[in-house]
Amino acid sequence: MLYIANITRDIEKNNNKLKFEISKITTDIKINKIELTTHQNSSYLKKLYYLYFSNTTHNDVPDVLSIEQLSKNTNIKLVKISK
């Protein structure tokens, strides 16, 4: 009888773990459904497409200035970026 009770307890622990995993997956599915309805906006999809699939033709490398160039030229616009 003790052997059966021990096996039953192991099965109960496993079932509780599976229930927790199922509820987590269910929550993820609900979030994905919300994201899907958000992403069905055509303008948003166009923006995503442009970000991931378009070829950039402009130069993304910023100009690097020396301190000397910076002190000579007063017509330089600087942009502060945060990390």
C-alpha positions as CSV (number, residue, x, y, z in Angstrom):
1,M,0.0,0.0,0.0
2,L,2.9,2.4,0.8
3,Y,4.4,1.7,-2.6
4,I,1.2,2.7,-4.4
5,A,0.9,5.9,-2.3
6,N,4.4,6.9,-3.2
7,I,3.8,6.4,-6.9
8,T,0.5,8.3,-6.6
9,R,2.4,11.2,-5.0
10,D,4.9,11.3,-7.8
11,I,2.1,11.3,-10.4
12,E,0.4,14.2,-8.5
13,K,3.6,16.2,-8.5
14,N,4.1,15.6,-12.2
15,N,0.5,16.6,-12.9
16,N,0.9,19.9,-10.9
17,K,4.0,20.7,-12.9
18,L,2.2,20.0,-16.2
19,K,-0.7,22.2,-15.1
20,F,1.7,25.0,-14.4
21,E,3.4,24.6,-17.8
22,I,0.0,24.5,-19.6
23,S,-1.2,27.7,-17.9
24,K,2.1,29.4,-18.9
25,I,1.7,28.3,-22.5
26,T,-2.0,29.4,-22.4
27,T,-0.9,32.9,-21.2
28,D,1.7,33.1,-24.0
29,I,-1.0,32.1,-26.6
30,K,-3.2,34.9,-25.3
31,I,-0.4,37.4,-25.6
32,N,0.4,36.2,-29.1
33,K,-3.3,36.6,-30.1
34,I,-3.1,40.2,-28.9
35,E,0.1,40.8,-30.9
36,L,-1.5,39.3,-34.0
37,T,-4.4,41.7,-33.9
38,T,-2.0,44.6,-33.4
39,H,0.2,43.5,-36.3
40,Q,-2.7,43.2,-38.7
41,N,-2.6,47.0,-39.1
42,S,-1.3,47.4,-42.7
43,S,0.8,50.5,-42.1
44,Y,2.5,48.8,-39.2
45,L,3.3,45.8,-41.4
46,K,4.7,48.1,-44.1
47,K,7.0,49.7,-41.5
48,L,8.2,46.2,-40.3
49,Y,8.7,45.1,-43.9
50,Y,10.8,48.2,-44.6
51,L,12.9,47.7,-41.5
52,Y,13.7,44.1,-42.2
53,F,13.6,43.6,-46.0
54,S,14.6,46.9,-47.6
55,N,18.1,47.6,-48.7
56,T,19.6,50.7,-47.2
57,T,21.2,52.9,-49.8
58,H,22.4,55.7,-47.4
59,N,25.6,55.6,-45.4
60,D,24.8,54.5,-41.8
61,V,28.4,55.2,-40.6
62,P,28.6,58.4,-38.7
63,D,31.2,61.0,-39.4
64,V,34.0,60.9,-36.9
65,L,35.5,64.3,-36.0
66,S,38.7,65.1,-34.2
67,I,38.9,67.7,-31.4
68,E,40.8,69.9,-33.8
69,Q,38.0,69.8,-36.4
70,L,35.4,70.4,-33.8
71,S,37.2,73.5,-32.4
72,K,37.7,75.0,-35.9
73,N,34.2,74.5,-37.3
74,T,31.3,76.0,-35.3
75,N,28.6,74.8,-37.8
76,I,28.6,71.2,-36.5
77,K,25.5,69.8,-34.9
78,L,26.0,67.2,-32.2
79,V,23.5,64.7,-31.1
80,K,23.6,63.1,-27.6
81,I,22.7,59.5,-27.5
82,S,22.2,57.3,-24.4
83,K,23.4,53.8,-23.9
